């Protein structure tokens, strides 16, 4: 019998190609149904 583990997932993004690739990977990963996701998005102000 498999034991389901709750994962705490933090996804941080600055919009860069590397951050977008990391997000795509996290979305496709087979996390358990009880996992929790938090997101942080950083952006710079236009001057």
C-alpha positions in Angstrom: 0.0 0.0 0.0 1.4 3.4 -1.0 1.4 6.2 1.6 0.4 9.6 0.2 2.6 12.4 1.5 1.6 16.0 1.5 4.2 18.3 -0.1 4.6 22.0 0.4 5.5 23.5 -3.0 6.8 27.0 -3.5 6.9 28.3 -7.0 8.7 31.6 -7.5 8.8 33.4 -10.8 10.3 36.5 -12.3 8.9 35.7 -15.8 12.3 34.7 -17.2 12.6 31.6 -19.5 14.2 29.6 -16.7 11.3 30.5 -14.3 8.8 29.5 -16.9 10.6 26.2 -17.5 10.5 25.5 -13.7 6.8 26.3 -13.5 6.1 24.0 -16.4 8.0 21.2 -14.7 6.2 21.8 -11.4 2.8 21.6 -13.1 3.6 18.3 -14.8 5.2 16.7 -11.7 3.0 14.0 -10.2 2.4 15.6 -6.8 0.1 13.9 -4.3 -3.5 15.2 -4.2 -2.9 16.5 -0.7 0.0 18.8 -1.7 -0.2 22.5 -1.2 1.2 25.1 -3.6 2.2 28.7 -2.9 3.4 31.1 -5.6 5.5 34.2 -5.5 5.8 36.5 -8.5 8.4 39.3 -8.7 8.3 42.1 -11.3 10.1 45.3 -11.7 8.4 48.7 -12.1 8.6 50.3 -15.4 10.4 53.6 -15.3 
